[in-house]
Amino acid sequence: MSHWNDEHASSYDEQWGELNFHQQIPQLAGVQPGFNIVELGCGGGYLSVCLAQSAQHVRVTALDPTPKMIALAKERQDKAGLSNAQLQFFAAGAEALDVSDNTQDLVVAAFSVHHWQNPDKSMALVFSALKPGGKIWLCEDLNAPTEGSLEVHANLKALDGLKSLLQNSGFVQLSHTRHHSHEGDFLIVEALKP
Ligand SMILES: C[S@@+](CC[C@H](N)C(=O)[O-])C[C@H]1O[C@@H](n2cnc3c(N)ncnc32)[C@H](O)[C@@H]1O
């Protein structure tokens, strides 16, 4: 769907890669010690590091299909001194999520769902990966500047589109909230696997 190249990845990461908001996500998403977490569309990995450092014995599996993003993410991992047992990156899109069924406590996707190549297939994989009672936590920037030549699913940058995607995939107890700061106007949507 989208066509991220090295140049776009680097300029995105420079401008948006390390937000104060990223630091707040582990708490907003309810990370607990020992959680298995998948992050989809992890970009340059700043949030992945925040998740991995947010509680004891957390294991994060983070995916992004853009090689430059994964390279940046691995640099951040090295700087943070996190082992592969704590945080592992894969160069893959959400549609290629490959973890055992019913193993994950939390799946996080920050500003990435609207870029997914195949949202229905990806959300079905997320549903399978989560344990019963596990949570999906998503956020999108409602006022993001235009994404230039990138093709995106515009409907997945809005509440209605995200709700339909989650409901059609079997998720329940959907809730949403808005987080507004100088960094942006962020829509947060979460839901549970029954
Ligand atoms: C707007 S950036 C957000 C990056 C990061 N989550 C953050 O908060 O800074 C969107 C990311 O989605 C990734 N992406 C593109 N296609 C994707 C796909 N099919 N599945 C998952 N992520 C994808 C891009 O490579 C990019 O890193």
The ligand as an SDF file (V2000), in Angstrom:
LIG
                    3D

 27 29  0  0  0  0  0  0  0  0999 V2000
    3.9180    6.9670   10.3280 C   0  0  0  0  0  0  0  0  0  0  0  0
    5.1680    5.7410   10.5340 S   0  0  0  0  0  0  0  0  0  0  0  0
    5.0300    5.3400   12.2800 C   0  0  0  0  0  0  0  0  0  0  0  0
    6.2760    4.7130   12.8230 C   0  0  0  0  0  0  0  0  0  0  0  0
    6.2600    4.4370   14.3280 C   0  0  0  0  0  0  0  0  0  0  0  0
    5.2010    3.5300   14.7230 N   0  0  0  0  0  0  0  0  0  0  0  0
    6.1740    5.6950   15.1310 C   0  0  0  0  0  0  0  0  0  0  0  0
    5.2920    5.8110   15.9980 O   0  0  0  0  0  0  0  0  0  0  0  0
    7.0270    6.5830   14.9370 O   0  0  0  0  0  0  0  0  0  0  0  0
    4.3690    4.3630    9.7540 C   0  0  0  0  0  0  0  0  0  0  0  0
    5.1910    3.1070    9.6620 C   0  0  0  0  0  0  0  0  0  0  0  0
    4.3780    2.0860    9.0690 O   0  0  0  0  0  0  0  0  0  0  0  0
    5.2450    1.2570    8.3410 C   0  0  0  0  0  0  0  0  0  0  0  0
    4.5000    0.4170    7.3870 N   0  0  0  0  0  0  0  0  0  0  0  0
    4.3450    0.5760    6.0400 C   0  0  0  0  0  0  0  0  0  0  0  0
    3.6710   -0.4680    5.5300 N   0  0  0  0  0  0  0  0  0  0  0  0
    3.3760   -1.2910    6.5640 C   0  0  0  0  0  0  0  0  0  0  0  0
    2.7290   -2.5630    6.6660 C   0  0  0  0  0  0  0  0  0  0  0  0
    2.2380   -3.1750    5.5880 N   0  0  0  0  0  0  0  0  0  0  0  0
    2.6500   -3.1460    7.8840 N   0  0  0  0  0  0  0  0  0  0  0  0
    3.1610   -2.5400    8.9780 C   0  0  0  0  0  0  0  0  0  0  0  0
    3.7930   -1.3470    8.9510 N   0  0  0  0  0  0  0  0  0  0  0  0
    3.9020   -0.7300    7.7610 C   0  0  0  0  0  0  0  0  0  0  0  0
    6.2200    2.2090    7.6910 C   0  0  0  0  0  0  0  0  0  0  0  0
    7.4070    1.5510    7.2760 O   0  0  0  0  0  0  0  0  0  0  0  0
    6.4520    3.2110    8.8140 C   0  0  0  0  0  0  0  0  0  0  0  0
    7.5650    2.8600    9.5920 O   0  0  0  0  0  0  0  0  0  0  0  0
  1  2  1  0
  2  3  1  0
  2 10  1  0
  3  4  1  0
  4  5  1  0
  5  6  1  0
  5  7  1  0
  7  8  2  0
  7  9  1  0
 10 11  1  0
 11 12  1  0
 11 26  1  0
 12 13  1  0
 13 14  1  0
 13 24  1  0
 14 15  1  0
 14 23  1  0
 15 16  2  0
 16 17  1  0
 17 18  1  0
 17 23  2  0
 18 19  1  0
 18 20  2  0
 20 21  1  0
 21 22  2  0
 22 23  1  0
 24 25  1  0
 24 26  1  0
 26 27  1  0
M  CHG  2   2   1   9  -1
M  END
$$$$
